[in-house]
């Protein structure tokens, strides 16, 4: 889940997807991300950006840099933001 969510954040950061909703729906219908989480970016929001960063960094230490949190997640956490189309 963490790699999928992080990759969605990178796609949002690079304007590959145009909205948070597009990323969430695309993850659910595109590759079957767990729908009860509301999509990948909603998973990050629900977990909390700081908690997502902490766990991602732990996983990166153990399994490699592919788990490092996307820059947009780090930037948003520093500003107290969440993924939202509002």
C-alpha positions as CSV (number, residue, x, y, z in Angstrom):
1,X,0.0,0.0,0.0
2,X,2.8,2.4,0.8
3,X,4.5,2.2,-2.5
4,X,1.2,2.6,-4.4
5,X,0.2,5.6,-2.3
6,X,3.7,7.2,-2.7
7,X,3.6,6.6,-6.4
8,X,0.2,8.3,-6.6
9,X,1.6,11.3,-4.7
10,X,4.4,11.5,-7.2
11,X,1.9,11.4,-10.1
12,X,-0.1,14.2,-8.5
13,X,3.1,16.2,-7.8
14,X,4.2,15.8,-11.5
15,X,0.6,16.7,-12.8
16,X,0.2,13.3,-14.4
17,X,-3.2,13.2,-12.7
18,X,-5.2,16.4,-12.5
19,X,-6.9,16.0,-9.2
20,X,-6.9,14.1,-5.9
21,X,-10.1,12.5,-7.0
22,X,-8.6,11.3,-10.2
23,X,-5.7,9.7,-8.3
24,X,-8.0,8.0,-5.8
25,X,-10.5,6.7,-8.4
26,X,-7.7,5.6,-10.7
27,X,-6.0,3.6,-8.0
28,X,-9.3,1.9,-7.0
29,X,-10.5,1.1,-10.5
30,X,-7.1,0.9,-12.3
31,X,-5.2,-1.5,-10.1
32,X,-7.7,-2.5,-7.4
33,X,-6.4,-0.4,-4.5
34,X,-8.4,-1.2,-1.4
35,X,-11.7,0.8,-1.9
36,X,-12.5,1.0,1.8
37,X,-9.5,3.3,2.1
38,X,-11.0,5.7,-0.4
39,X,-8.0,5.6,-2.7
40,X,-4.3,6.1,-2.4
41,X,-4.2,9.8,-1.5
42,X,-7.1,9.4,0.9
43,X,-5.1,6.6,2.5
44,X,-2.3,9.1,3.2
45,X,-4.8,11.6,4.5
46,X,-6.5,9.1,6.8
47,X,-3.2,7.8,8.1
48,X,-1.9,11.4,8.6
49,X,1.0,12.7,6.6
50,X,3.4,12.7,9.5
51,X,2.6,9.0,10.3
52,X,2.8,8.1,6.6
53,X,6.3,9.8,6.4
54,X,7.5,8.0,9.5
55,X,6.4,4.6,8.4
56,X,7.6,5.2,4.9
57,X,11.1,6.1,6.2
58,X,11.1,3.0,8.4
59,X,10.2,0.8,5.4
60,X,12.9,2.6,3.3
61,X,15.5,1.7,5.9
62,X,14.5,-1.9,5.8
63,X,13.6,-2.4,2.1
64,X,15.2,0.4,0.1
65,X,14.7,3.9,-1.2
66,X,11.6,3.1,-3.2
67,X,9.8,3.6,0.0
68,X,11.1,7.1,0.6
69,X,8.1,9.5,0.8
70,X,7.5,11.7,-2.2
71,X,8.6,15.3,-1.9
72,X,5.1,16.6,-2.1
73,X,4.1,14.6,1.0
74,X,7.1,16.1,2.9
75,X,6.2,19.6,1.7
76,X,2.5,19.2,2.6
77,X,3.2,17.8,6.0
78,X,5.5,20.7,6.8
79,X,2.7,23.1,5.9
80,X,0.0,21.2,7.7
81,X,-1.8,20.5,4.4
82,X,-3.6,17.4,3.2
83,X,-4.5,16.1,-0.2
84,X,-7.7,17.9,-1.3
85,X,-9.3,19.2,-4.4
86,X,-10.9,22.1,-2.5
